[in-house]
Every structure is written in C-alpha cells, then in structure tokens.
Amino acid sequence: LAKTTQPISMDSYEGQEVNITCSHNNIATNDYITWYQQFPSQGPRFIIQGYKTKVTNEVASLFIPADRKSSTLSLPRVSLSDTAVYYCLVVRRGGSARQLTFGSGTQLTVLP
Amino acid sequence: GAVVSQHPSRVICKSGTSVKIECRSLDFQATTMFWYRQFPKQSLMLMATSNEGSKATYEQGVEKDKFLINHASLTLSTLTVTSAHPEDSSFYICSARALGGVETQYFGPGTRLLVL
C-alpha cells in the first residue's frame, strides 16, 4: 500500500488557516485518502476522506490534485483546541486493516 | 453515528494478572474490529484483526497466547492481556469497520493499561 509522508510538526496561530500536505506517490486506483485527528490519550477521530478533487465537511477541506500523489488537509480558522496529531492514511476500498498503517503524523500546535 | 466505546478507560493491575478490555460498536455492526497499541510519543501499531465468529489474525511479533482476542458478536470484541507485565503498559485502542462502502474505521477512546 502507498506509503505516506507528512511533516513531523507545524505551528500556527489562532484564527489562521492551516494546510497540512501529505505525499503518497504510489497511490493506487482503488485507494482513498483519509485523515484522522488524535488528541493525547484519546483514540483517533475520523476527519475527512476523499478520492479526488475537493471534499469539504463541517470540519475541514481536503484537496487532491489530478495525479492524486499528494493531498492537503485544510483547517479553516484554527483554535487552540485544534492542537493535535493529524494522520494521513491511504486506504483501499474493501481492504483489510493491515493496509491502515499509521505513520508518524503531524503534530499541529496552535499558539495564542 | 459510528460510535465505538471501550471499557475500561484505564486500568492498573499487578504483574502476573490478566486484564480484559471490551470494544463495542454502539450504533453499527462490525464484522471486523481491530486492536492497536500506542506507546508514548509514538504512532499506533496494529496488533491484530478480530473477525466475528472466527479466529483473530495477529501481526508479526504479537503473541497470540498473550493477547487473547474474542469477537463474540457483530458489536463486541474483547482483548485479554494475560499474565501482564510492566512492559505491557501502554494505550490500547480498538477500531471497527462499518459494513459496506469505502473503508472507514472508527476508533474507540482507548484504554490506558498500567502494570505495576
């Protein structure tokens, strides 16, 4: 399954838009891109999932270019409570959990 | 929707005892549940895949006799850490895959295990 690469950490200030980019050069046709958020001592929380172009929900937007080799999670107007680790995963439709591999994630720190 | 619960949320036990952790999908059925372990400042590591009505599939390096998994129904999977030792102290997280559609896993809140 496609390996993902994302920055280890990012800092931002309250009210700013934050964009976290993930690379997945070997993504396959049946793969979807999924982002999770994890706070300390909590299980990961599903944020958004997409296949191509743009997906938006009440929490975030996900931008996926035509070649799908990368994706960008966009968090509008972050607050202190958005400080967390964000994981980018490539998942296969109908695939098993073996293919849900968590990388190191991106530690987002929102500063006042 | 898609809520997964875990019980207990935290447990402290003596070395040598066994600890059972429950994972429940509250509002959906899950033929497959997964167990992860997470050490401080590290990412989640998949331990095993739990299938309803059949044996669990363990990842390489995970002792199946030490980490007993039972998936008794479409909404319940249990992980029993047998003869726990201090090195088993960790954060255990389960997830469940909703039936149908694109692969989306929903995670439980986790169980903090401390073995003294």
Interface residues (C-beta under 8 A of the other chain):
Chain A: Y32 T34 Y36 S41 Q42 G43 P44 R45 F46 Q49 Y87 V91 R92 R93 G94 G95 S96 A97 R98 Q99 L100 T101 F102 G103 S104 G105
Chain B: A2 V4 Q6 T32 F34 Y36 S43 L44 M45 L46 T49 E59 F91 I93 C94 S95 R97 V102 E103 T104 Q105 Y106 F107 G108 P109 G110 R112
